[in-house]
Amino acid sequence: MANLLDVLKDKLQGRNIKIVLPEGNDERVLQAAVELNKSDFVSPIVLGDTEEVTALADKLSVSIEGIELINPATSDLREELIAAFVERRKGKATEEQAEQMLNDSNYFGTMLVYTGKAAGLVSGAAHSTADTVRPALQIIKTKPGVAKTSGVFFMIRGDEQYVMGDCAINPTLEATDLAEIAIESAKTAKAFGMEPKVAMLSFSTKGSAKTDETEKVVEATRLANEKLSQEKALEGTIIDGEFQFDAAFVPSVAAKKAPDSPIQGDANVFVFPSLEAGNIGYKIAQRLGGFDAVGPILQGLNSPVNDLSRGCSTEDVVSLSIITAAQTL
């Protein structure tokens, strides 16, 4: 992970990007905030009951001096954020409902991002993915032309760096969805210094099996390449499939199974055919392969909101906060 983070830290040096951490009463999150606050690339905004967070800091023997700490229940910003929330929801929430919803730290934090008081948000250490993603979809919303947000992981081991998606968000994916994820994942990889070679994964390689599932990936590959031709920023990107993982990753297997493909065992972005496959796949790479899994990083939103695993470490919170800050550049 060091190489990626070192590159990002260099880019972020001196910028002090404001990132909201809504789970200030979680030990891992508060320790990460303390570490980030010592840097000049991320300036954390911690949400939580002031007395509880202060007591936790004392228990951990850490100093929170200089960290911006906001209690959503008593903040002077509440009135402004409630009004902005009602306006954003366009009749889907009354003022009373908005007031109640902004008691939720994820909603409050997302409104800080929406109103420009922060650049991004990292949550999920003590919340489900849905708790993190729902406010983002309701308030920040997806970029024009993006139908669904999706979640990718950076998989890092030494000098090796890969992107895997969707591993976090969409249980059911059609060919159009997979094509969109391929493009968005390529953009994510490109934004972090990679030259994307995107493999559309299946249990078949280049027609070795024909089922509705494999044909969906074939169609997704075709649609993704149509979209790719319209993306000037992705010039040089390769998207191909359908591939079994070994054909996308092992040159000797690619030479046998897909000799005419522009991807010859050198794919670095992997699009899974379903959330089930993606979630299982990245966890196998993490636990058996010894890769660090950074994410999920949510793609396609107007501002960056990213989700932690509830099994995350303090280091994971720090890393994802840095990546979130880098998404704002």
ZAMARGU-4260 file (C-alpha; in steps of 0.2 Angstrom, whole numbers, plus 5000, padded with zeros to 4 digits):
<rodrens>
0) 5000/5000/5000 | 5015/5011/5003 | 5018/5016/4985 | 5000/5021/4981 | 4999/5031/4997
5) 5016/5039/4996 | 5011/5046/4978 | 4994/5052/4985 | 5002/5061/5000 | 5014/5070/4988
10) 4999/5076/4978 | 4990/5081/4993 | 5004/5090/5002 | 4999/5106/5009 | 4981/5105/5004
15) 4973/5100/5020 | 4957/5093/5012 | 4943/5092/5024 | 4936/5075/5026 | 4921/5071/5037
20) 4923/5056/5049 | 4905/5053/5056 | 4910/5040/5069 | 4920/5050/5081 | 4915/5038/5096
25) 4924/5023/5087 | 4942/5021/5094 | 4949/5017/5077 | 4941/5032/5069 | 4947/5044/5082
30) 4964/5037/5082 | 4964/5039/5063 | 4958/5057/5065 | 4973/5061/5077 | 4985/5054/5065
35) 4978/5063/5050 | 4977/5079/5059 | 4996/5078/5061 | 4998/5079/5042 | 4995/5093/5030
40) 4986/5083/5017 | 4970/5079/5026 | 4961/5089/5039 | 4948/5078/5048 | 4931/5084/5054
45) 4925/5072/5068 | 4907/5070/5072 | 4900/5065/5089 | 4895/5070/5106 | 4908/5081/5112
50) 4909/5074/5130 | 4909/5056/5123 | 4923/5060/5111 | 4933/5069/5123 | 4931/5055/5136
55) 4937/5042/5123 | 4952/5053/5118 | 4957/5053/5137 | 4955/5034/5138 | 4966/5032/5122
60) 4978/5045/5129 | 4978/5055/5113 | 4976/5073/5110 | 4962/5080/5100 | 4968/5098/5101
65) 4966/5106/5084 | 4954/5093/5077 | 4937/5101/5071 | 4924/5092/5082 | 4905/5094/5078
70) 4891/5087/5088 | 4877/5085/5075 | 4863/5087/5089 | 4869/5104/5095 | 4879/5112/5080
75) 4876/5130/5075 | 4875/5123/5057 | 4859/5112/5060 | 4847/5126/5054 | 4856/5129/5038
80) 4859/5111/5034 | 4840/5106/5038 | 4834/5120/5026 | 4847/5114/5013 | 4841/5096/5015
85) 4823/5100/5013 | 4827/5109/4997 | 4838/5095/4990 | 4825/5082/4993 | 4812/5093/4984
90) 4796/5089/4994 | 4802/5071/4999 | 4806/5077/5017 | 4797/5089/5028 | 4807/5101/5040
95) 4802/5090/5055 | 4808/5074/5045 | 4824/5083/5040 | 4828/5088/5058 | 4826/5070/5064
100) 4837/5063/5049 | 4851/5075/5053 | 4852/5068/5070 | 4860/5053/5061 | 4879/5057/5059
105) 4880/5050/5041 | 4866/5062/5035 | 4874/5076/5044 | 4891/5073/5037 | 4884/5070/5020
110) 4876/5087/5021 | 4893/5095/5026 | 4899/5088/5010 | 4884/5093/4999 | 4885/5111/5006
115) 4904/5112/5003 | 4909/5113/5021 | 4919/5097/5018 | 4926/5089/5002 | 4922/5071/5006
120) 4916/5058/5019 | 4922/5041/5026 | 4911/5031/5036 | 4907/5012/5039 | 4918/5007/5054
125) 4902/5006/5064 | 4888/5007/5051 | 4883/4996/5037 | 4886/5000/5019 | 4868/5005/5017
130) 4869/5017/5031 | 4884/5026/5022 | 4878/5025/5004 | 4859/5029/5006 | 4863/5048/5012
135) 4875/5049/4998 | 4863/5043/4985 | 4849/5054/4991 | 4859/5070/4994 | 4875/5070/4983
140) 4868/5059/4969 | 4877/5052/4954 | 4886/5062/4941 | 4876/5065/4924 | 4877/5050/4913
145) 4880/5038/4928 | 4865/5027/4932 | 4872/5018/4947 | 4886/5020/4960 | 4897/5005/4962
150) 4911/5000/4974 | 4928/4995/4970 | 4943/4990/4980 | 4961/4994/4977 | 4970/4977/4980
155) 4989/4981/4985 | 5003/4969/4988 | 5020/4976/4987 | 5022/4984/4970 | 5007/4975/4963
160) 4991/4986/4962 | 4974/4981/4955 | 4956/4987/4955 | 4941/4975/4958 | 4923/4979/4957
165) 4908/4979/4960 | 4912/4972/4977 | 4900/4982/4988 | 4885/4990/4981 | 4874/4982/4968
170) 4867/4964/4971 | 4860/4962/4953 | 4869/4968/4937 | 4863/4969/4919 | 4875/4970/4904
175) 4872/4989/4904 | 4877/4990/4922 | 4893/4980/4920 | 4898/4991/4905 | 4895/5007/4916
180) 4906/4999/4930 | 4919/4995/4918 | 4921/5013/4912 | 4920/5020/4930 | 4932/5008/4936
185) 4944/5012/4922 | 4942/5031/4927 | 4946/5027/4945 | 4962/5017/4940 | 4967/5031/4928
190) 4965/5044/4942 | 4977/5035/4953 | 4991/5033/4940 | 4986/5016/4932 | 4985/5012/4913
195) 4969/5003/4914 | 4967/4985/4906 | 4950/4980/4911 | 4945/4962/4911 | 4927/4957/4911
200) 4926/4941/4921 | 4915/4926/4919 | 4917/4907/4921 | 4920/4906/4902 | 4934/4913/4891
205) 4930/4919/4874 | 4915/4908/4871 | 4921/4892/4880 | 4904/4891/4888 | 4888/4899/4882
210) 4874/4903/4895 | 4864/4918/4899 | 4877/4923/4912 | 4891/4922/4900 | 4882/4931/4886
215) 4878/4945/4898 | 4897/4948/4900 | 4900/4947/4881 | 4886/4960/4879 | 4893/4970/4893
220) 4910/4970/4885 | 4903/4976/4868 | 4893/4990/4877 | 4908/4995/4887 | 4919/4997/4871
225) 4905/5008/4863 | 4906/5019/4879 | 4925/5019/4879 | 4926/5026/4861 | 4917/5042/4868
230) 4928/5044/4883 | 4943/5055/4877 | 4950/5054/4895 | 4952/5035/4894 | 4962/5035/4878
235) 4973/5020/4878 | 4962/5010/4889 | 4958/4992/4885 | 4942/4983/4889 | 4940/4965/4884
240) 4931/4949/4889 | 4924/4937/4893 | 4938/4930/4903 | 4940/4917/4917 | 4952/4925/4930
245) 4967/4914/4925 | 4965/4920/4907 | 4965/4938/4912 | 4979/4936/4924 | 4992/4923/4919
250) 5001/4926/4902 | 5003/4907/4898 | 4985/4904/4901 | 4980/4919/4890 | 4991/4913/4876
255) 4981/4897/4876 | 4963/4903/4880 | 4963/4920/4872 | 4978/4922/4860 | 4970/4936/4850
260) 4965/4947/4865 | 4974/4963/4868 | 4975/4958/4886 | 4988/4944/4888 | 4988/4940/4907
265) 4991/4958/4911 | 4974/4965/4916 | 4974/4977/4931 | 4956/4981/4933 | 4944/4966/4935
270) 4925/4968/4933 | 4915/4954/4941 | 4898/4948/4934 | 4889/4950/4951 | 4891/4957/4968
275) 4892/4939/4975 | 4907/4935/4964 | 4915/4952/4967 | 4914/4951/4986 | 4920/4933/4987
280) 4934/4937/4975 | 4941/4952/4984 | 4940/4943/5001 | 4950/4928/4994 | 4963/4939/4987
285) 4964/4948/5004 | 4964/4934/5016 | 4973/4920/5005 | 4983/4931/4994 | 4989/4943/5007
290) 4983/4959/4998 | 4978/4975/5007 | 4961/4979/5002 | 4957/4998/5002 | 4939/5002/5000
295) 4926/5001/4995 | 4928/5017/4985 | 4912/5023/4978 | 4912/5028/4960 | 4900/5039/4950
300) 4895/5051/4964 | 4896/5070/4962 | 4907/5071/4978 | 4917/5057/4986 | 4909/5047/5000
305) 4918/5030/5004 | 4913/5016/5015 | 4924/5006/5027 | 4922/4988/5032 | 4916/4986/5050
310) 4932/4975/5052 | 4943/4989/5047 | 4959/4995/5056 | 4965/5012/5061 | 4977/5011/5046
315) 4962/5007/5035 | 4953/5023/5040 | 4968/5033/5037 | 4971/5025/5020 | 4954/5028/5014
320) 4953/5046/5020 | 4969/5049/5010 | 4961/5041/4994 | 4945/5051/4997 | 4954/5067/4998
325) 4964/5062/4982 | 4947/5060/4973 | 4944/5078/4975 | 4959/5084/4965
</rodrens>
